[in-house]
Amino acid sequence: MTTPRLLSLSDAAEVCGTTKKALERRAERGTIRVTRRGSVRMVAVGELVRVGLLPAGARPVEPLPESSIERPLAVLARRVAEADADLADMRAALVATETALRRAREEARVLRTRLAEQARPADLLAETA
């Protein structure tokens, strides 16, 4: 069994889109479990998922580096990764929509055929009368 991935409260706050203070308050109330590594409080990624700060199955994004040179590149890399994930979601939605559209068109074709078949006997009766 692998050990759970731990993040400092500062890193966890950045990954979850909240503040370090909010995580500290949760830890003080006991709503999230934290551990200590020396003087640094750490929280497991699984714990963030458990309390709903991260979606289940999500892989948290690495916190941004502190270097002023690396930070803009890290921000751009994160945005590209998010855009790539959004694109994958949109492609999946497009496939589902196209499938539903094909199904609806087929159902419409079947209904038009049935309607035409039902209209024929009425036309024949009107012509013979």
Secondary structure, DSSP 8 states (H G I E B T S, - for coil): -----EEEHHHHHHHHTS-HHHHHHHHHHTSS--EEETTEEEEEHHHHHHTTSS-TT--------S-TTHHHHHHHHHHHHHHHHHHHHHHHHHHHHHHHHHHHHHHHHHHHHHHHHHHHHHHHHHHH-
